[in-house]
Amino acid sequence: MLVASSRRWALVTEADSKDEPQLDDLIGRLDLEKVDLVLVEGFKHVPFTRIELHRPALGHPLLYPEDRNIIAIATDAPIDTGALPLLDLNDAVAITGFVLSWLDKQQA
């Protein structure tokens, strides 16, 4: 499948392997000179900085605090996160603000 516009395009391809792709290999396909941030969904087994998305109604346990790479939790219900920032899962503007603030601190 190919999706295109005047400013960008994306190509979805079928994988020849039955093995899961490696995150490093996928990121290696990007032109990192042209990106500021790479957002990744999944790859829970790979250590990288992440925001945990959690819906308590689904009954799944939190990955935090066992996963030390989690810097915040975005959820749709009140939960105890200790000292970890709690974000409203339904407030994309606030999550974007958190990410931008975190990036600024990393670059300082």
Secondary structure as GFF3:
##gff-version 3
##sequence-region A 1 108
A	DSSP	beta_strand	2	4	.	.	.	ID=ss1
A	DSSP	beta_strand	9	11	.	.	.	ID=ss2
A	DSSP	alpha_helix	23	27	.	.	.	ID=ss3
A	DSSP	three_ten_helix	32	34	.	.	.	ID=ss4
A	DSSP	beta_strand	50	54	.	.	.	ID=ss5
A	DSSP	three_ten_helix	56	58	.	.	.	ID=ss6
A	DSSP	beta_strand	70	75	.	.	.	ID=ss7
A	DSSP	beta_strand	86	88	.	.	.	ID=ss8
A	DSSP	alpha_helix	92	107	.	.	.	ID=ss9
###
